[in-house]
Amino acid sequence: MMKLLIILLSFNLFADLLPNGQLKDLDKNKIDLIDVVGGEAAVINFWFLACEPCKKEMKYLSQFNSKYSKYGFKVISINTDNARTLNKVKPFVKSQDYSFPVLLDPKSLYFRKIGAKLCPYLLVVNNKGEIVNRHSGYNPGDEIKLEHEIVSLIYSEISSDTSLTDSSIIKILEKVEPLDSKID
C-alpha cells in the first residue's frame, strides 16, 4: 500500500492552478490577475528592463498575441523592476507598442509566489486556469517551440476555424497534437 502511495505521489496527477495575485497596471490601478486571464488560454511572461533576452522574447510574444487572440489566447506581461527603475517601464512599453497588457510586480511578490527564480520566465496556462508548462530563460529559436505549444493549447479553436488561410498556422496544426487531449 505504501509503495502505491509513493508511486501516486511521484506523478503530478493534478495540474497547478494559476494562483490569483493583485498587481498594478501601468497607471497604478490594482488588478486581479485571474480577471485579466479571464478564462482564456494564456502565456504570462515575467521580465525586467535590463534583461535583453526578455525584450527579444517579448517581440515574439506580441506577435503571438496578435496572431492568436481571435482563438481565445492572450499574452499577459508582468514587469518585475523595482522602485528604482519602475518609472522607466511605462515609457519603454509605450515605445514598443506591445499588443498585450503589462502589469507591475515591483516587489516580485507574485514572481516568488509561483516559484520563479530568473527572467525571462513564462507560464503557459490553459483555459481552465491550470499551469500546463513553465519556461525559464530565452534563447533564439525558443519562440518556434513556444508557438507550437500555443497552437497545441488552442488546437480545437484553431482547427474549427473554417476561414483559416494563414499557412504558417496550418503547417503548425499539421505537426502538433491538441494539448487538451493530453491534460484530460
N, C-alpha and C positions, 0 to 999 in steps of 0.2 A: 504494500500500500504506500509506504514512504517513497519507494522508487518511482511509482506512478505520479505522486505529488511533485517530486523534484523534476520529473520529465515535463509535466504540465506547466510548472512554473518557469522552466527554461525557454518555453515558447511564448512569444508575445501574442497571446490569443486576442487581446483587445488593443485596438489602436489607441494611442494617446489622444485625448480630446484637446483641442486648442484651448488653453486657459484664457479667460477673459482678463483684460487689463485696461486700466484707464490711462490713456495717453493724451497728448495735446496735438492739435493740428498746427499748421504754420502760423495761424492767427491766435494761438494760445488758448483755443477753446478746448474744453475737456471732451474727449471722445472715447466711447467704449469700443474696443477692437472688434468684439463679436458683432456689434451693429454695423461696422464698416465692412466686415466679411459678408454679412447679410445672407448666409445660407448658400453662397456660391463657392465653386472651386476657386482656390486662390494660391498664389505664391506670395509669401510675406518675406521681404528681404530686410536685413539689418546692415547698416553701413555708417560710416563717418567720413567727414570731408577729406582728411588726409589719406584715406585709403584709395589708392589708384585702381587696384583690382575691383573695388566696389563700383567705382564710376564706370569702368569698362562694362561690367556686368549689367549695370542699370540701363545702359543704352539698349541692350538686347531685351531687357525686361519691359521697357517702354514699347518696343516693337511688338512683343508678345501680348501685352495688354491691349494694344490697338487691334491686333490681328484676331484675337480670340474672345474679346469681350462679348460679342454677339452670341457666343455659345455658353454663356454663364460662367465666365472665367474672369478673374481680376488679379492685378498685382497691387499689393499694398506695401509701401516702403516705410521703414521705421529708422529714423536717424538717431544715432547714439552719441552725438557730440555733446560735450559737457558745457557748462555755463560759460566757460571762457571763449568757446568758438561758436556757440549756438546762434549768435547774431549774424553769422555768415551763411547759415544754412538756407534761409528763405531766399536771399538774392541768388545763391547758386542754383537752387531748384528752379526758380523762375527763369534763369538764363538757359537752362537745359530744356525747358518746355516738355517735361515728362508727361506722359498720358495717364499717370496713376497718382493717387493721393500719397502725400508724405506726412507721416506722423512723427512726433518727437518723444524720445525716451532719454532725456538728458542725464539721468542718474543711472541709466542702464538697468533699472529695476525689472522691467519686463524681459529684457535680454537675458538676465541672470535667471529669471523665473522659468524660462524654457530650457535652461541648461546650456545656453550658447557660451562659447569661450572666445571666439575670434570672428572678425568680419573679413569679407562678407559672409553672411550666414543666411541661409534660406530655409523656410519651412514650406512644404508642399501640403496643402490642406484640401481634402475633398469637400463635396457639398454637404456632408453630414457634420462638418467641423472636426473631422479626425485628421491628425497629422499623419500623413502616409509616407513622408520622407523628409530628411534633413540633409542639407549640403553645407559644408564648411569650406571656405576659400573659393577662389575662382582662377581658372587657367583658360587661356584661349582654347576654344573648342567645347568647353563645358556647356555653352549655350545650345549647341546642337543636341546634346543628350537631354538637356532640360526641356527643349521644345518637344522632343519625343515624349517625355514624361507628361508634359502638359496635354498633348494630344491624347495620350493614353488615358489621362484623368477625365477628359471631357469627350471621350470617344463616341458615346451614344448620341450626344448632342450634335457633334460634327457629322457623323455618318447619316443622321436623319435629315440633314440639310440637302434638300433636292435641288437647290440653286447653287451648290458649291462648284466653283470653277477654278479656284486657286490651286494650281498644280503642285505647289510646294506642300500644301496641306494634304492633298490627295496622295502624294508619294509617302508622306509620313504615315497616313492612315493604313497604307498597304504594309508597312513594316512593324507596326505596334499592335499590342493586344489591349483591349479595354482594361483599365486599371480597376474599374468597379467589379469586374468578374474575378479579380484576384483578391479583393477585400472581402466580399460576402461569402 
